[in-house]
Amino acid sequence: MNRLQGFLKQLAPHLGLVAVLLVLVAIFSTLSNNFFQMSTVISIANQVPDLTFLVVGMTLVLIIGGIDLSVGSLLAVSSAVLGVLMVNYEWSIWAALPIAVLVASIGGGVNGAISIGFGIPSFIVTLGMLEIARGATKVVTDSKAIYIGSRIEWFGQPLPGAFVSPAFMFAIATVVLGQLFLTRTVWGRYCIAIGTNAEAVRMSGIRSAPLCIAIFAISGMMCGLAGLAQTSRLSTADPNAAIGIELAAIAACVIGGTSLMGGRGNVIRSFIGVLIIQVLQTGLAQVGVSDASKQIITGVVIVVAVLIDALRTRWSRS
């Protein structure tokens, strides 16, 4: 009986988010005759991989008490490297991809090394990396979009009979691996402990710095994979890609219950947060809401999510 109660207690937050998702689907299905269709489901499923990859890394960074504002720019620079290598140097995707992911991983690792090594808030460090990586993207691409075409777009297109793309399947696998890392490994437990009370972790003899730096590097690696997903969906490496996507990634994490104060988070719930954001954006577009109004509504959702997180933190402390 106690085990059943414990399982239901763990499942409750997931069910609450799924309920919010279903309510959104019901609302937009009522407002638009074209929303509740298989074509919409396929469209949403194949638009979320890039944000999903970012959210996996962002969740881990937030759990250790950090934040990464550079994810959009690291995504763009990895996409630019991928495009240049595949088009200008005629590399295959399998040869170019490791280099692109490595570049983004190095960017994430530098964020962690500077923030952790010098005790500088990650907000400031990653804000600087945001500008550095975006500028590097424009240098690499000469501020021009690089069309790659069918050599990469297959990764972002639905498979025959499966209705979802390889990018979506890979993103789901990454979510599962991220959740297993967080809940089934000692390093995942250390991440939660660091975010809860870093000083207590240090006093217990655990070296937290290497793990925190590795988490930022993992976030960078996720940016590299997100760059692949977005480039395959657009068939193009765009130097202006993913501007502002870091806000959507943070919002998805917070909607999923990850605390901005650190010490609490769940990769699966963050993924549900991604679905909520994508359903909201798709539904608003189908009912004819203007881009400006969509930005306002999305911004309100982000603010409400942050307020709920702050209230949740205050209640848990009291």
Backbone torsions as a table, in degrees:
resi	resn	phi	psi	omega
1	MET	NA	-43.8	179.6
2	ASN	-63.9	-38.3	177.9
3	ARG	-64.0	-40.6	179.2
4	LEU	-64.3	-42.8	178.5
5	GLN	-63.8	-39.8	177.9
6	GLY	-64.4	-40.3	178.9
7	PHE	-64.8	-43.8	179.9
8	LEU	-65.6	-35.4	178.4
9	LYS	-65.3	-39.4	177.9
10	GLN	-70.5	-31.4	-176.4
11	LEU	-80.1	-23.7	-174.1
12	ALA	-55.0	-47.5	179.4
13	PRO	-61.0	-37.0	178.3
14	HIS	-64.2	-44.0	-179.0
15	LEU	-65.4	-35.4	177.7
16	GLY	-62.6	-43.0	178.6
17	LEU	-67.5	-40.3	177.2
18	VAL	-62.4	-37.6	177.6
19	ALA	-62.9	-42.3	176.4
20	VAL	-61.3	-42.8	179.0
21	LEU	-61.2	-44.1	-179.7
22	LEU	-66.7	-36.6	177.5
23	VAL	-62.9	-43.5	177.5
24	LEU	-61.1	-43.8	178.6
25	VAL	-60.7	-43.0	-179.7
26	ALA	-64.5	-41.5	-179.2
27	ILE	-64.0	-49.4	-176.7
28	PHE	-72.1	-27.1	175.1
29	SER	-67.5	-32.3	177.3
30	THR	-74.5	-38.0	-176.8
31	LEU	-80.6	-24.6	-177.9
32	SER	-133.2	128.9	179.5
33	ASN	-71.6	-18.5	-175.9
34	ASN	-95.7	-3.4	-174.0
35	PHE	-75.5	-48.2	-175.2
36	PHE	-82.9	68.3	179.9
37	GLN	-138.5	156.8	-179.9
38	MET	-61.2	-33.8	-179.6
39	SER	-62.7	-35.7	178.3
40	THR	-69.6	-41.4	178.2
41	VAL	-60.8	-44.3	180.0
42	ILE	-64.2	-41.8	179.7
43	SER	-61.9	-46.4	179.8
44	ILE	-63.4	-44.2	-178.1
45	ALA	-60.9	-33.2	-176.2
46	ASN	-96.0	2.6	173.7
47	GLN	-102.1	-14.0	-173.6
48	VAL	-90.0	-14.6	-174.1
49	PRO	-55.9	-44.4	-177.2
50	ASP	-62.5	-44.9	178.3
51	LEU	-68.0	-33.4	179.0
52	THR	-63.0	-45.5	177.3
53	PHE	-58.3	-45.3	-178.9
54	LEU	-62.1	-38.6	-175.8
55	VAL	-68.5	-34.3	177.6
56	VAL	-59.9	-48.4	178.4
57	GLY	-68.0	-40.6	-178.4
58	MET	-64.6	-37.5	178.9
59	THR	-59.8	-45.1	179.8
60	LEU	-64.6	-41.2	179.6
61	VAL	-64.5	-43.0	179.2
62	LEU	-65.5	-36.2	-178.6
63	ILE	-62.8	-37.0	179.8
64	ILE	-81.4	3.9	176.7
65	GLY	92.9	12.7	178.7
66	GLY	-105.5	-171.0	174.1
67	ILE	-156.0	148.9	-177.5
68	ASP	-129.5	104.1	179.0
69	LEU	-89.6	-1.7	-174.1
70	SER	-95.7	3.1	-171.2
71	VAL	-61.9	-37.9	179.7
72	GLY	-65.3	-42.0	-179.3
73	SER	-71.9	-37.0	176.0
74	LEU	-66.7	-35.8	173.1
75	LEU	-59.3	-46.3	-177.0
76	ALA	-65.3	-41.3	-178.0
77	VAL	-70.2	-35.1	175.9
78	SER	-66.9	-38.9	176.1
79	SER	-63.5	-40.0	179.3
80	ALA	-64.8	-44.4	178.3
81	VAL	-61.7	-42.2	178.7
82	LEU	-60.7	-45.5	-178.9
83	GLY	-65.6	-44.2	-179.2
84	VAL	-63.5	-44.7	-178.7
85	LEU	-66.2	-38.4	-177.0
86	MET	-78.1	-33.2	-175.9
87	VAL	-96.2	-54.5	-175.8
88	ASN	-72.3	-35.4	-177.3
89	TYR	-109.9	-0.1	175.1
90	GLU	57.9	36.2	174.5
91	TRP	-76.7	154.8	172.6
92	SER	-76.1	164.2	-179.8
93	ILE	-63.5	-33.2	-177.7
94	TRP	-73.3	-26.2	176.0
95	ALA	-83.6	-36.3	-176.1
96	ALA	-79.1	-33.2	-174.4
97	LEU	-59.9	-47.2	179.7
98	PRO	-58.8	-35.8	179.0
99	ILE	-67.8	-43.2	-180.0
100	ALA	-63.2	-43.9	179.3
101	VAL	-67.0	-37.5	179.2
102	LEU	-63.5	-40.8	179.4
103	VAL	-60.6	-45.9	179.4
104	ALA	-66.8	-37.2	179.3
105	SER	-65.0	-39.7	177.5
106	ILE	-63.1	-42.1	177.3
107	GLY	-59.2	-43.2	177.6
108	GLY	-66.3	-40.4	178.5
109	GLY	-63.5	-38.1	177.1
110	VAL	-63.9	-41.2	175.3
111	ASN	-54.5	-49.1	-178.0
112	GLY	-66.5	-42.6	-177.3
113	ALA	-62.7	-42.8	-179.2
114	ILE	-71.4	-45.3	-177.3
115	SER	-65.2	-48.9	-177.2
116	ILE	-76.7	-43.4	-175.7
117	GLY	-66.2	-35.2	-176.6
118	PHE	-109.8	2.0	177.7
119	GLY	67.9	28.9	179.7
120	ILE	-93.5	134.6	179.4
121	PRO	-53.2	134.7	-177.3
122	SER	-63.3	-24.9	177.0
123	PHE	-57.8	-44.9	-177.4
124	ILE	-72.7	-44.5	-177.7
125	VAL	-62.6	-47.6	-177.3
126	THR	-72.0	-25.6	173.9
127	LEU	-64.8	-40.5	175.6
128	GLY	-65.6	-41.5	178.6
129	MET	-64.8	-31.7	176.3
130	LEU	-55.6	-46.8	-179.0
131	GLU	-71.6	-41.2	-179.1
132	ILE	-61.5	-49.8	-177.1
133	ALA	-66.7	-36.7	179.0
134	ARG	-67.3	-41.2	177.1
135	GLY	-64.6	-40.5	178.2
136	ALA	-63.4	-36.2	177.7
137	THR	-60.6	-43.4	-179.5
138	LYS	-70.2	-31.9	176.5
139	VAL	-68.1	-46.1	-177.3
140	VAL	-63.2	-40.4	-176.4
141	THR	-94.8	-1.7	-174.6
142	ASP	58.6	32.4	179.0
143	SER	59.9	26.3	179.5
144	LYS	-123.6	143.3	176.0
145	ALA	-69.6	141.2	-179.3
146	ILE	-112.2	112.8	-179.4
147	TYR	-82.2	125.6	-179.6
148	ILE	-104.4	-41.5	174.6
149	GLY	83.5	-146.3	-170.7
150	SER	-65.7	-16.9	-180.0
151	ARG	-65.6	-19.0	-179.1
152	ILE	-130.0	-21.7	-172.9
153	GLU	-68.7	-18.9	177.9
154	TRP	-59.6	-30.0	-177.9
155	PHE	-68.6	-26.0	-177.5
156	GLY	-104.7	3.9	-179.4
157	GLN	-100.6	145.7	179.6
158	PRO	-59.5	138.8	176.3
159	LEU	-74.7	145.1	178.9
160	PRO	-58.1	123.7	178.7
161	GLY	82.6	-13.2	-178.0
162	ALA	-100.9	-22.6	177.2
163	PHE	69.1	-6.3	177.6
164	VAL	-126.1	157.4	-175.7
165	SER	-88.6	161.4	171.7
166	PRO	-57.1	-33.5	178.7
167	ALA	-61.7	-41.3	179.3
168	PHE	-65.8	-44.1	179.4
169	MET	-62.0	-42.3	179.6
170	PHE	-65.1	-38.8	179.2
171	ALA	-64.6	-42.1	178.4
172	ILE	-63.1	-42.1	177.8
173	ALA	-61.3	-37.2	178.8
174	THR	-67.3	-38.4	176.3
175	VAL	-60.6	-45.9	179.9
176	VAL	-62.3	-45.4	179.5
177	LEU	-63.9	-39.6	178.3
178	GLY	-62.9	-41.7	179.2
179	GLN	-67.9	-39.4	177.6
180	LEU	-64.8	-40.1	176.8
181	PHE	-59.7	-41.9	-175.4
182	LEU	-72.6	-35.8	-171.0
183	THR	-107.9	-15.3	-173.8
184	ARG	-121.6	6.5	178.5
185	THR	-125.3	154.7	179.3
186	VAL	-65.8	-31.3	179.3
187	TRP	-67.9	-36.2	176.0
188	GLY	-63.5	-40.9	177.2
189	ARG	-64.6	-38.7	177.2
190	TYR	-62.0	-38.8	179.3
191	CYS	-59.0	-46.3	179.6
192	ILE	-64.1	-41.1	179.7
193	ALA	-64.6	-41.1	179.2
194	ILE	-62.1	-43.9	179.6
195	GLY	-68.1	-28.9	-179.8
196	THR	-77.7	-47.3	-178.6
197	ASN	-157.8	90.1	-176.3
198	ALA	-64.0	-34.7	-178.5
199	GLU	-67.5	-39.0	178.1
200	ALA	-64.8	-37.7	177.5
201	VAL	-63.6	-42.5	179.8
202	ARG	-65.0	-41.2	-179.5
203	MET	-67.4	-23.9	179.2
204	SER	-82.4	-1.4	176.0
205	GLY	93.5	6.7	-179.9
206	ILE	-87.7	128.7	177.3
207	ARG	-82.8	102.3	-174.6
208	SER	-84.1	-25.1	-174.2
209	ALA	-58.0	-49.8	179.9
210	PRO	-59.7	-38.3	180.0
211	LEU	-66.7	-43.0	-180.0
212	CYS	-63.4	-41.3	177.6
213	ILE	-63.5	-40.9	178.4
214	ALA	-62.8	-37.2	178.8
215	ILE	-63.4	-42.7	176.7
216	PHE	-64.0	-37.6	177.6
217	ALA	-65.7	-38.7	176.1
218	ILE	-63.0	-40.1	175.8
219	SER	-59.3	-41.7	176.5
220	GLY	-63.0	-41.1	177.9
221	MET	-60.9	-40.1	176.9
222	MET	-62.9	-33.7	176.0
223	CYS	-64.0	-39.0	177.8
224	GLY	-63.1	-42.2	178.0
225	LEU	-68.4	-36.3	176.2
226	ALA	-64.2	-36.2	176.8
227	GLY	-61.8	-40.8	176.1
228	LEU	-62.1	-45.8	-177.9
229	ALA	-62.1	-46.0	-178.4
230	GLN	-70.0	-39.7	179.1
231	THR	-63.4	-39.6	179.3
232	SER	-68.2	-33.4	179.7
233	ARG	-71.8	-36.5	-178.1
234	LEU	-93.8	-12.2	-175.5
235	SER	63.1	12.7	-172.7
236	THR	-145.4	142.5	170.6
237	ALA	-93.4	108.7	-173.3
238	ASP	-106.4	122.1	179.8
239	PRO	-64.0	-18.0	178.9
240	ASN	-101.5	15.6	-177.1
241	ALA	-71.7	150.0	169.1
242	ALA	63.2	25.3	175.0
243	ILE	-69.1	123.2	179.7
244	GLY	86.6	-1.1	-176.9
245	ILE	-68.4	-20.4	178.5
246	GLU	-62.0	-32.2	178.6
247	LEU	-68.5	-39.6	177.3
248	ALA	-65.6	-38.6	179.3
249	ALA	-64.4	-45.1	178.6
250	ILE	-64.2	-42.1	-179.8
251	ALA	-62.1	-42.8	179.9
252	ALA	-61.9	-41.5	178.7
253	CYS	-63.2	-46.0	-177.7
254	VAL	-67.1	-41.0	176.2
255	ILE	-59.3	-36.3	179.3
256	GLY	-77.9	0.4	175.1
257	GLY	99.3	3.6	176.4
258	THR	-73.6	131.5	-176.2
259	SER	-83.4	136.5	174.1
260	LEU	-71.8	-13.8	178.4
261	MET	-88.8	-7.8	180.0
262	GLY	90.8	163.6	174.3
263	GLY	88.3	-6.5	-179.4
264	ARG	-146.5	133.0	178.4
265	GLY	177.1	162.7	-177.7
266	ASN	-151.8	123.2	-174.5
267	VAL	-67.3	-40.1	-179.0
268	ILE	-64.4	-43.4	179.0
269	ARG	-66.4	-33.5	175.2
270	SER	-63.4	-37.3	177.2
271	PHE	-64.9	-39.9	175.5
272	ILE	-62.1	-35.8	174.3
273	GLY	-60.5	-37.7	175.7
274	VAL	-61.0	-45.3	180.0
275	LEU	-62.7	-40.1	179.0
276	ILE	-61.7	-45.0	179.8
277	ILE	-64.5	-42.4	-178.1
278	GLN	-68.7	-40.0	176.4
279	VAL	-62.9	-40.8	178.5
280	LEU	-61.6	-47.7	-178.9
281	GLN	-66.2	-42.6	179.5
282	THR	-66.0	-43.7	-180.0
283	GLY	-63.8	-42.4	178.8
284	LEU	-63.7	-37.2	178.5
285	ALA	-66.2	-38.9	-177.4
286	GLN	-72.4	-28.0	179.0
287	VAL	-88.1	3.4	172.7
288	GLY	88.1	19.8	177.8
289	VAL	-72.4	136.4	-179.2
290	SER	-68.4	161.1	-179.8
291	ASP	-60.6	-39.2	179.6
292	ALA	-63.4	-42.9	179.4
293	SER	-67.8	-36.1	176.8
294	LYS	-62.1	-40.0	178.1
295	GLN	-63.1	-41.1	179.3
296	ILE	-63.3	-47.6	-177.9
297	ILE	-64.1	-43.7	178.7
298	THR	-62.9	-40.0	177.5
299	GLY	-62.8	-40.6	177.9
300	VAL	-62.4	-41.8	178.9
301	VAL	-60.5	-41.9	179.5
302	ILE	-62.8	-46.4	-179.3
303	VAL	-62.9	-43.4	179.1
304	VAL	-62.5	-41.3	179.7
305	ALA	-62.5	-41.4	178.9
306	VAL	-66.5	-40.4	178.3
307	LEU	-62.9	-42.2	178.5
308	ILE	-62.5	-40.5	178.3
309	ASP	-63.1	-42.7	179.7
310	ALA	-63.9	-42.5	178.6
311	LEU	-66.4	-39.0	178.5
312	ARG	-62.0	-42.7	179.3
313	THR	-64.4	-42.0	-179.6
314	ARG	-65.0	-41.3	179.9
315	TRP	-65.6	-40.9	-178.3
316	SER	-65.3	-33.3	179.9
317	ARG	-75.2	-31.9	-179.5
318	SER	-82.7	NA	NA
